[in-house]
Amino acid sequence: MKKLFMTLTFILLAIPVFASVESGYQEDTNMQLSYPLVYIDNADAQEKINTDIASYVEKTKADYYSGWYKVKLSYTVKYEDNHTLSIILTKLRDGGGAHPQEHYYGLVYDKDTGDRIPISNFVNIASIDQWKRLAGSQIFPAYNWQWKQIYLMHQPTRISNDYYLVGQGIFYMIYQPYEVSSYANGMISVEFNSSNIDYLNRLNN
């Protein structure tokens, strides 16, 4: 009986602790906002995460009420484990031009503290000059929204803070449409994996 209890306890401890993510909605004429409401056991961390997400919702609402013709916000949960939660917020703003403006926010949270985890926690990029030489290369491949590998039309002018996790030690840095490629390529994802992360960290050690 004692052995059975210990086995059951071990199984329960081994079960991943995932957040409950529900959708919040706000609407007005030509405004559709769908955003994540995150529920976790740690109330303080939960409040910090939801407060941060709410800031993006409020900025999107402000865009609409300041004159943008059409505004939309949506989200995707990209990855979660016991300690991290990775979400992409997608904002579309239409001012009546040829196509809407798109912006992608890659938000990665520490579920234990509620803090955003900066990309520098995973990789050490020495400078933008170094990153210009590496981004979109065979070592750090870039993909368009259809997951086709592409060569960047423009060198990045910044080390993006937006990124998302996919598990197995892999994450992708986000660049916005037009920023490093054409609008047709959409959101650009530059791959970081265990091999090229190790290469870059050793290079900059």
C-alpha positions in Angstrom: 0.0 0.0 0.0 2.8 2.4 0.9 4.6 1.6 -2.3 1.4 2.3 -4.3 0.9 5.6 -2.5 4.5 6.6 -3.3 4.0 5.7 -7.0 0.8 7.7 -7.2 2.5 10.7 -5.6 5.4 10.5 -8.0 2.9 10.4 -11.0 1.0 13.4 -9.6 4.2 15.4 -9.1 5.3 14.5 -12.7 2.1 15.9 -14.3 2.9 19.2 -16.0 1.3 22.3 -14.5 -0.2 24.3 -17.3 -2.0 27.6 -17.3 -5.6 27.9 -18.2 -5.9 30.4 -21.0 -9.3 31.8 -21.9 -10.2 34.4 -24.5 -11.3 37.9 -23.6 -13.3 39.8 -26.2 -14.1 43.5 -26.8 -15.9 44.8 -29.9 -17.0 48.0 -31.5 -17.8 48.9 -35.1 -14.8 47.7 -37.1 -12.9 46.8 -33.9 -12.5 43.2 -32.9 -10.2 42.4 -30.0 -9.5 38.8 -28.9 -6.8 38.4 -26.2 -5.6 35.8 -23.7 -6.8 35.8 -20.0 -4.2 33.7 -18.2 -5.0 31.7 -15.0 -2.3 30.1 -13.0 -1.9 29.0 -9.4 0.4 31.9 -8.5 -2.0 34.8 -8.1 0.8 37.5 -8.1 2.3 36.1 -11.3 -1.1 35.8 -12.9 -1.9 39.5 -12.2 1.5 40.6 -13.7 1.0 38.6 -16.9 -2.6 39.8 -17.4 -1.7 43.4 -16.6 1.1 43.3 -19.2 -1.3 41.7 -21.8 -3.9 44.3 -21.0 -1.4 47.1 -21.9 -1.4 45.8 -25.5 -5.2 45.6 -25.5 -5.4 49.2 -24.4 -2.9 50.4 -26.9 -4.9 48.7 -29.7 -8.1 50.3 -28.5 -6.4 53.7 -28.5 -5.4 53.1 -32.1 -9.0 52.6 -33.0 -10.4 55.6 -31.1 -7.6 57.8 -32.5 -8.8 57.4 -36.0 -7.8 54.0 -37.5 -10.7 52.8 -39.7 -10.5 49.1 -38.7 -8.5 47.4 -35.9 -8.2 43.8 -34.9 -6.3 41.9 -32.2 -5.8 38.2 -32.0 -3.5 35.7 -30.3 -1.9 32.3 -30.4 -0.4 30.3 -27.6 2.9 29.0 -29.1 4.4 27.0 -26.2 4.0 26.2 -22.5 5.8 24.2 -19.9 5.8 24.2 -16.1 7.7 27.5 -16.0 7.2 29.4 -19.2 4.3 30.6 -21.4 4.9 31.9 -24.9 2.2 33.9 -26.7 2.0 35.9 -30.0 -0.3 38.9 -30.2 -1.2 39.9 -33.7 -2.4 43.5 -34.3 -3.9 44.6 -37.6 -4.7 48.3 -38.3 -6.4 49.4 -41.5 -6.4 53.1 -42.4 -7.9 52.5 -45.9 -4.7 51.8 -47.7 -3.8 49.0 -50.0 -3.4 46.5 -47.1 -3.6 46.7 -43.3 -0.6 47.3 -41.1 0.4 44.2 -39.2 2.4 44.0 -36.0 3.4 40.8 -34.1 4.3 40.8 -30.4 6.2 37.8 -29.1 5.6 37.6 -25.4 7.4 35.0 -23.2 6.5 34.9 -19.5 8.0 33.3 -16.5 5.0 31.6 -14.8 6.8 31.6 -11.4 7.2 35.4 -11.3 4.9 36.8 -14.0 7.9 38.7 -15.5 8.6 38.8 -19.2 11.7 36.8 -20.1 14.1 38.8 -22.4 15.7 37.0 -25.3 19.1 37.7 -23.8 18.3 35.0 -21.2 18.8 32.5 -23.9 21.4 33.9 -26.2 24.2 36.5 -26.1 24.3 38.6 -29.2 27.2 41.0 -29.0 26.0 43.9 -31.2 23.7 44.8 -34.1 26.7 44.7 -36.4 27.3 41.1 -35.5 23.7 40.2 -35.9 23.5 41.9 -39.3 26.1 39.4 -40.6 24.3 36.4 -39.1 20.6 37.0 -39.4 19.1 35.0 -42.3 22.3 33.1 -43.0 22.5 29.3 -43.2 23.5 29.3 -39.5 20.4 31.4 -38.5 17.8 30.7 -41.2 14.8 32.9 -41.7 11.3 31.8 -42.6 8.3 33.6 -43.9 4.7 33.2 -42.8 4.3 30.1 -45.0 7.4 28.5 -43.4 9.4 28.8 -46.5 13.1 29.6 -45.9 14.0 33.0 -47.4 17.0 35.3 -47.7 16.5 38.6 -46.1 16.1 41.6 -48.4 17.3 44.0 -45.8 19.7 43.7 -42.9 18.1 44.1 -39.5 18.6 47.5 -37.9 17.9 46.2 -34.4 18.0 43.1 -32.3 14.3 42.3 -32.0 12.9 41.8 -28.5 9.9 39.9 -29.9 10.3 36.1 -30.0 8.4 32.9 -29.4 9.3 29.4 -28.1 8.3 26.1 -29.8 10.0 23.6 -27.4 13.0 21.3 -27.6 15.3 24.3 -27.1 14.2 26.1 -30.2 12.8 29.6 -30.5 12.3 32.2 -33.2 13.1 35.9 -33.3 10.3 38.0 -34.9 10.7 40.7 -37.5 7.7 42.7 -38.7 6.4 42.8 -42.3 8.6 45.2 -44.4 11.3 45.3 -41.8 13.7 42.8 -43.3 11.7 41.5 -46.3 8.6 42.2 -48.5 5.1 42.6 -47.1 4.1 39.4 -49.0 6.4 37.4 -46.7 4.6 38.6 -43.6 6.0 38.0 -40.2 9.6 36.8 -40.4 10.9 34.1 -38.0 14.7 33.7 -37.5 15.5 30.3 -36.0 17.6 29.8 -32.9 18.4 26.2 -31.9 20.8 24.5 -29.5 23.6 24.4 -32.1 23.6 28.0 -33.2 22.8 29.3 -29.7 25.9 27.4 -28.5 27.9 28.8 -31.4 26.9 32.4 -30.7 27.4 32.1 -26.9 30.9 30.7 -27.3 31.7 33.4 -29.9 30.7 36.1 -27.4 32.0 34.5 -24.2 
